[in-house]
Amino acid sequence: MGTAPCSTPFTLSKSKCSIIFSDSTNPKLQNLQLIIMTDALIGVVLTQLATVLDQQIRQQVKLVTGVDREIQTLKSKLKSIQAVLTNAEKRHINEDSVKVWLDDLKNASYDIDDVLTDWATAVLQLQIDRSGDGAENAGKKKVTSFYFYLPCFCFSEVKLRRDIAIRIRKMTEDLNVIATNKDSYKFDMRASVEMEVTGRKHVENLVLRVLFQEVEKDKDTDNIVRFKMHDIVHDFAQLLTKNECSIMEADRGTARRADTTIAPVRHLTIIRGEDVPFPASVGNSKKLHSFWVQSFFDCLPIVSVFDRAPPDLFCRLKYVKTLDLSRNRLCELPMEVRKLMNLRYLNLSHNLLLELPETVCDQCNLQTLKLVACDHLKRLPQGIGKLISLRHLEIDRTESLKVLPTGIKRLSSLRTLSKFVIGSGVDAGAAACNIGDLKELNHLRGCLIIEGLGNVADSCEAEKAELKNKEHLSDLRLSFNPLAKADGTTEVVKALQLHPNLQFFQMKSYGGTLFPAWMISLTNLKKLRLLECQGCTSLPPLGKLPSLETLYIEHMQDLKCVTGEFLGMA
């Protein structure tokens, strides 16, 4: 895709005719572009409003008092405006006046999103401060609480409350003016539909019209997850976002001058060539929401002095929500990453990182952390439990990562956890996780790899994982490396107990002599792989599994024959 990363969805006309962009300066087409983008922005803002209010209710944190009425007014005005946007491009009225109105609305939506982001961050930070980071920090927490009530600390919190309250009231006043102007156009109303539902429907329509090609679907949910754009859709995306997104191809002569051209941009991509330094800054663009330093370093030559992210860069990206620094041969991440308090998505995949700074754990809004194929990564930050909003932790293909911090157990919002590593002995240490730390992670879905099961002490410890409650997992792979002894291992496996929704199951390096009886209760299992289970002499009656399509057995030397019992006939 030739456009910069942008979270703004778009729609096309429901008619069956082709879309031809013969005149991109046509006012009606420009209005349509603004309507599509503004509609999406308002949907994001309404979601943000609901999230912040829900956080306050659940955590009983009243960070901003006295603005409840303004918030309800803000929500009501946004919904009423959103309800007429579809009709705006159909009305035969003065296009220039509509464009000005839509421009004002778009800018107001961005500003509201920014202040709500600050509010949500403050609420989450208070939640983290109040919950602490476990019993091991009890003494430190008491000292912190003592100082928190000193006048200077109270003043800081009061100032934050006052600033957010003033900004919310200002946004409400601006939106009142926009809403009043809306009434003069007499737009028709429409029913409210969730943004995700609308977006999915449009994607499906575009696939049917062959505007999206080479479609890939999720094997479990059948949702479309990846596709290629037809040229006409690509051109439309560029036209739609031309004032919001920018792509710069930097060479050694232009990399430091990025700040002179991107002031109005919300989403910036810098394509970095060989031996081109990171941009020193992104200028005065305080409104930047997405930043991607794109490179194509699949092969890793000698790392140069240019492969460093300058600390000052992070100090200038206050409202960045999406940051992609993958494939840039980074050996370290500056501690100044803590400045990105609004960050939602951080991609550091395919880099040479040995570890992450503890300051990454200050990102209380972070929802996605990608560390795929960071082969040199040896540890994750001990404070990872503070990332209470984290939903996706992708750490597959990190062969040097032999242990995970115990804070993983606090990440109860996790949907994706590529692998779970159980350490042993000196490598594990007192702050390493164990199998029981999976207990509260019941929202996990997709694939989970559990490594180091040979290090589980006994069946009581295995039971604490409560894998039977992980109903959304479709793919589970258990590895007992290093190869565990038969005594005790059989009991550990019996205690694991899996949920019957599982569709793919793999067991590797199991040292027991018998497979667990619960295997024949996996009624939805389609694929089963048994690898290097060298002590097993027989197979359970797998023929009783009604959905099993594929059985793969490898390196099981003690398995001498397969009888009718295997087919469930005995």
Phi, psi and omega in degrees: 000135185271354180267159178289158179302130182210132183275001184281116178283165178217161179235163175240164180301149180279353180290162183267002182281160178287157178255121182238122182266071183280337183215091184288352179266001179301126182302322181295321178293321177297320177297319179299317178300314180297319180299314181299312182293316182294321177302316179295318180298317180296322176300319178296316181296317179298321176297318179297319178300312181297321181295314182296314180297321179295321178298317181296319181293312184293323183265355181054042178252117180254076185292317183243114179260152174085005180241012180303317181295320178297321180295316179295321176297315179302314181296317181296315180297317181298318180295320181292323178289317180300327184291345183249357187295321180300326183280344188298322184280353180268344186278136179272078180232177183299113185296325181296318181292322177296319181297317178298316180299316180293322176299315179299318181293319179298313180296321178296322180297318177298315182296319179296318179300321180295313182291324177292326175297316177299319180296313180299320179298317180296320179297315180296321180296320176297321179298316180295316181299323183282327182279336182072189183236041177104170183295335183293344180254018186301315181296317179297324182295322180296317179296317179299317181297322180297314181287333183300329184267004172291152186305321184295323180287321177297321179298320180298317180293319179298319179297319178297315179301314183296318182297314181295318180299316179298317182294321179295317179295322178296317178298321179297318178298315180297319182290329176300318179296315180297318180295322178296317178295328178302319184298333182290342181270346177055050178290153173282151179271159175225160178285147180281132179230140180299142184299320181296320180295315179298313181299316181296322180294318179294319179298316179298320178296319181292326176294317179298328181270009176061027175274336170251136187233165180050055185286135175242131182249151174295130186293338183263313186265345183069011175284148177286126183244340183204145179197168173252147181273140167291153182306321183294323178289322177300315179297321180294319179298318178295319180295319183295323189251017188297332179264357183251330187241151178216138175240126180239130175263108188265139168239185186296339181271341185245350186301326183274358184253018182300335187285352185269353189232357191242017185308317183272002190277140176262331185228119187237131172240128175246119179271116188258121178274180180299134179058029174258126182290160171299148175298137181291332180200173174240033173066217184263019184279078179288347183265004182299128182253332180228136180220122183231118172264102189265131174215173186228049184269070178290320173271143186252094175286188178298130181290133182255173179293345181281345184272055179222136176272115182296134181305323183297335181302319184287339180284347185254005187244054189303317187256013178295128179254335181234123180228120181239110178241026183291153175059038180245012177058034180286133176263340178207157177247126182300148178297339181292359175300340178297341181290341185273068187290347181258007185296132177251329188224124180228117180247113179241022185296155175058041174242177184258027184296135173270327180200170176250146177293149179299337182293343174301329184286356175279355183277077187291346177266353187298129181249331181227127175233114183250123179229034184296135175060030169274082191296335184267355184293123184253338182204156172256158182299142180295333182273019186299339179296345178282349180278067190290347178264357187296128181245335183223116176240103185257107184231028177287156183059042173243078190293336181275353181275102187255358182204149176242148179289151184294342179297347177306326184295342180275352185273066186289350178270358184301130171255327181236125172221105189300315179209155180234118187252127177256112183279178180216150171055224184296325182297327183284305181077170185291334185262017181269152182281161173232176186301329181293343180288355175278353190306312186272359184269062186273359178264001181300140180218171181077229185252137174228128175252124177251117182251151176082025180295341175294347179268357179289129189293311185202179183292329179298320178293321180295322180299329183297338181292332180050051179298338179295344179266000181271069188289342183270351178290133177250343186220118180230132181231119183254129178235130182259011178297137356294151186308121183270155178286157184295321183292124180093325182293320179300319180291324178298315181294320177301323185283344185292312176054109183259159178282141183293351179288348185301138180248334178228132180221134178229136176234126184231136175062032176288129185263000181283171179264338181233143175279153183291149181293335184291350180299325183279001175265001180276076190291342180259005184292128180253326182228136180226128178236127178239111187239130171057032175271074195287341181272349185283132182255347181211165179250149174290168180288072184293344177296346179277352179283112189291336186255358186295126180246326185227130175234124182237124181236132183215137175055057174237077188297330183278354177277109188265325183205161177241121185256184178296337178298325178300325180276359180079024184260347186285000000 
